[in-house]
Amino acid sequence: MEVYLPVDRSRKFWRGRIVLPAGRQGPSAYIMFFVYVLKSLKDGNLYIGRTNNVYRRFREHSRGAVPSTRSRRPFILAKVISVDTELESVKLEKELKKGYKREELKKELGEVA
């Protein structure tokens, strides 16, 4: 699975807007949010999370910087879903963590790795 994530490190963002000096707001910037599914190669369990930078978050999980997944390393990035707003990502993450949706994900991603 290839995930292309455009990265613009030259600008600072806060709540979807470009941050300018003295608190002035620039033109609205488009920031995407992602819900991602990690599969542990150690025990086969899934971890579902959300972020606005999948590459950074995957590195954090892989390095052991996230306490809830530290003991289950290594991981593969099994699925990434992009959404337009942070609110959508929160709702989708909650939905995927429910029992029946998690079981569907396990069936779908069972052959991964």
N, C-alpha and C positions, 0 to 999 in steps of 0.2 A: 504494500500500500504506500503510495507516494502522497505526501502532504506538502503542498507549496504554501509557505507562509511569508508574505512580504514583510520585510523588517525595515523600518525607517528609524534609525537611532539618532538622527540629527534633530528630532523634535521631541519635546516633552509633552505628554498628554495627561489630562486630568478629567475624568468623567466624560470622555469622548470629545474633548475640546483641546485645541492647541494652547499651551500655557505661554503667555507673553509676560514680559516684565511688568511690574507694578499691578499685577492682577488683571490686566486687560485680556479679554478673550479674543482669540483669532477665529477664523472661519471654522465651522464645525468640521471636525475630522471624523472619518468613518473608522470605527474600531470594531472588529469582529470578535465574537466570543465563541468558545468551543466547549463542547462536552466530549470527554475522551474516556476510552475504556482501556485499561492496562490489563494484561494477562500475565500472571506470575508463572515463570518457567520452573519455579521451585515446587509449588503446590497446585498450580493450575487454576487458582482462584482469580476472580475478576475484581478490579478496583475501578470505580466510576468517579470521575471528578470533573471540574469545570475550570476554565482559565481563559485569559485573553492572549496567552503565548504558550502554545503547546510545546514548542521546542525547549523553552526554559523549564517548564513544569516537568517534562519527561526527564530532563537532566537532574532536577532536584530529586525525583523519585529514584533514579538510577544511582545517584551518589549516596542515598540514604539520609537525605536531609529532611524527609517527611517521616515522622515517628510511626504513623499508622501503617506504613508499607516497608519500613526498614528491614524487618525480618523476612520479608517475602521476595527479596530481590533474587535474581534479575527479572526484568520485565520485557515484554514486547508491547508496542503500541498497537493494539488490536483494532481499534475503531476511533475515528474522529468525526464528529458532527459539528458543522458550523451553523451558528444562528446569528441573527442581527443584533439582538439586545442582550444585556446582562440578565434582565428579567426572564427572557425566554430560556436562557441557559440554566437558570435556577430551577425553573419549572420542569425542563427536560431532564435535568439531573435527578430531581426528586422522583419523576415518573420512572426513570430507568432503574432506580434503586428499589422500587416496589418489587414484591415477590414474583408476580407473574411476568413482568417485563424483564427482570433479571434472569428468569428461567428461559425466556425467549432469546436473550443475549447469549446465554450459555449454549443453547442449541445452535445458534447462528455461528458462534465463534469456537465451537467445540473442536473443529478440525484445524484451527489456527495453531501453529507451533507444534 
